[in-house]
């Protein structure tokens, strides 16, 4: 095989690897501009009658680095993922795991009671359960005449 054809095949292989990585990491939430820093973990949000359930894929993130903050309308999750250091690397063949800090801010589908939020981190999945805010009866609003 001539050198040009060999180089062309190597370039095509590299393009195939990069394209595969891009396609695997694509999702609608990752393509849309969001307020964030670093990499973006995958997130699923489910709504039940009385709760909102959020699941975040955080394999390799040490729980001590995780921070979960909620106000009535949004959930913010941040942390850091690091791999153990390698003593002797001669060559890197593939890099797909995103490392470093992340911050993900998620709008919630309805208002929540911040006092009742619960989170559990097991097997690389962060599960956050947020109780929906309940209305407290009917409120009569007085209308005052303007000038």
C-alpha positions as CSV (number, residue, x, y, z in Angstrom):
1,X,0.0,0.0,0.0
2,X,1.4,3.4,-0.9
3,X,2.1,6.0,1.8
4,X,-0.8,8.3,0.8
5,X,-3.4,5.5,0.9
6,X,-2.0,4.3,4.3
7,X,-2.2,7.9,5.7
8,X,-5.8,8.3,4.3
9,X,-6.9,5.0,6.0
10,X,-5.4,6.2,9.3
11,X,-7.2,9.5,9.1
12,X,-10.5,7.8,8.3
13,X,-10.1,5.5,11.3
14,X,-9.5,8.5,13.6
15,X,-12.5,10.3,12.2
16,X,-14.6,7.1,12.8
17,X,-13.5,7.0,16.4
18,X,-14.2,10.7,17.0
19,X,-17.6,10.5,15.3
20,X,-18.5,7.5,17.4
21,X,-17.6,9.4,20.6
22,X,-19.7,12.4,19.5
23,X,-22.7,10.3,18.7
24,X,-22.5,8.4,22.0
25,X,-22.4,11.6,24.0
26,X,-25.2,13.4,22.2
27,X,-28.5,14.0,23.8
28,X,-30.9,16.9,23.5
29,X,-30.0,18.4,26.9
30,X,-26.3,18.2,26.0
31,X,-26.8,20.0,22.7
32,X,-28.9,22.8,24.1
33,X,-27.0,25.7,25.8
34,X,-27.2,25.3,29.5
35,X,-25.5,27.1,32.4
36,X,-22.7,24.8,33.3
37,X,-19.0,24.2,33.9
38,X,-17.0,21.3,32.6
39,X,-18.6,18.1,31.4
40,X,-22.3,17.3,31.5
41,X,-23.6,14.1,33.3
42,X,-26.7,12.4,31.8
43,X,-29.9,13.2,33.7
44,X,-33.4,11.6,33.8
45,X,-36.3,13.5,35.4
46,X,-39.6,11.8,36.2
47,X,-42.8,13.3,37.7
48,X,-45.2,11.4,40.0
49,X,-48.3,12.6,41.7
50,X,-46.5,14.0,44.8
51,X,-42.8,13.9,43.9
52,X,-40.2,14.6,41.2
53,X,-37.5,12.0,40.8
54,X,-34.1,13.0,39.3
55,X,-31.5,10.4,38.4
56,X,-27.9,11.6,37.5
57,X,-25.3,9.3,36.0
58,X,-22.1,10.0,38.0
59,X,-19.9,6.9,37.7
60,X,-16.5,7.6,39.2
61,X,-17.5,10.7,41.1
62,X,-16.4,10.5,44.8
63,X,-19.5,11.3,47.0
64,X,-17.5,13.8,49.1
65,X,-17.2,16.1,46.1
66,X,-21.0,16.1,45.3
67,X,-23.1,19.1,46.1
68,X,-26.9,19.2,45.6
69,X,-28.7,22.5,46.0
70,X,-32.4,23.2,45.4
71,X,-34.6,26.2,45.5
72,X,-38.3,26.0,44.7
73,X,-37.8,26.0,40.9
74,X,-34.4,24.4,40.1
75,X,-31.9,21.8,41.1
76,X,-28.2,22.3,40.9
77,X,-25.7,19.4,41.1
78,X,-21.9,19.8,41.1
79,X,-18.9,17.6,41.8
80,X,-15.6,16.3,40.5
81,X,-14.6,13.1,38.7
82,X,-11.0,12.0,38.7
83,X,-9.3,8.8,37.7
84,X,-6.6,7.2,39.8
85,X,-3.1,8.3,38.6
86,X,-1.2,5.9,36.3
87,X,2.5,5.5,37.0
88,X,3.7,4.6,33.5
89,X,1.7,5.4,30.4
90,X,3.6,4.8,27.2
91,X,0.7,5.4,24.8
92,X,-3.0,6.4,24.9
93,X,-5.3,4.5,22.6
94,X,-8.7,5.8,23.5
95,X,-10.0,8.7,25.7
96,X,-13.8,8.9,26.3
97,X,-14.3,9.4,30.0
98,X,-14.8,13.1,30.8
99,X,-12.9,14.2,33.9
100,X,-12.8,17.2,36.2
101,X,-15.4,19.4,37.7
102,X,-19.0,19.7,36.5
103,X,-22.1,21.7,37.4
104,X,-25.5,21.0,36.1
105,X,-28.5,23.3,36.8
106,X,-31.9,21.7,36.0
107,X,-35.2,23.5,35.8
108,X,-37.9,21.5,37.7
109,X,-41.3,20.8,36.1
110,X,-43.1,22.2,39.2
111,X,-42.4,23.9,42.5
112,X,-41.0,21.7,45.3
113,X,-40.8,21.8,49.1
114,X,-37.1,22.2,49.8
115,X,-37.3,20.8,53.3
116,X,-38.3,17.4,52.2
117,X,-35.7,16.7,49.5
118,X,-33.8,13.4,49.8
119,X,-30.7,12.2,47.8
120,X,-29.0,8.9,47.7
121,X,-25.7,8.1,45.8
122,X,-25.4,4.4,45.0
123,X,-23.4,2.5,42.3
124,X,-22.6,5.7,40.3
125,X,-26.2,7.0,40.2
126,X,-27.4,10.0,42.2
127,X,-31.1,9.7,43.0
128,X,-32.8,12.9,44.2
129,X,-36.5,12.8,45.3
130,X,-38.2,16.2,45.6
131,X,-41.7,16.5,47.1
132,X,-44.0,18.7,45.1
133,X,-45.2,21.9,46.7
134,X,-48.8,21.5,47.8
135,X,-51.3,24.3,47.7
136,X,-52.7,25.4,51.0
137,X,-56.3,26.0,50.3
138,X,-58.0,28.8,48.5
139,X,-56.8,32.4,48.8
140,X,-59.1,35.4,48.2
141,X,-57.2,38.2,46.5
142,X,-58.6,41.7,47.0
143,X,-58.6,43.9,44.0
144,X,-58.0,47.6,44.7
145,X,-59.2,50.2,42.2
146,X,-56.4,52.1,40.4
147,X,-56.3,55.8,39.6
